[in-house]
């Protein structure tokens, strides 16, 4: 995975505000590059320093293996949830998920300026890597 792509994904994730969430595919769509699997790879290998709990499967389920920690963060941030999360807190049993329809981040115009800057920088860096010094495209 190219470092340029990793840094771009992490930059987008940093923009997602508390109480909101996005799906892996949303991040790829905002960047105009990659797909849910690539974003998932970045998050699983490099996402520890960003609000990783705000990036989910399209179903709204928390990152696998991090459900308990993520649930506490969702509750702290006021992220909309559905299902038996209160029983999950007490017993570790119960099915719940983020209500992605209600929690999905909708970037403002100002947010889109930042998203566009990250996406354009990524495109420029990746294009520069694919064009040799003689200017011929491979």
PyMOL commands that set and color helices and strands:
alter all, ss='L'
color gray80, all
select helices_A, chain A and resi 3-15+24-31+36-49+52-54+67-77+85-91+100-103+109-130
alter helices_A, ss='H'
color red, helices_A
select strands_A, chain A and resi 22-23+55-56+81-83+96-98
alter strands_A, ss='S'
color yellow, strands_A
deselect
rebuild
show_as cartoon
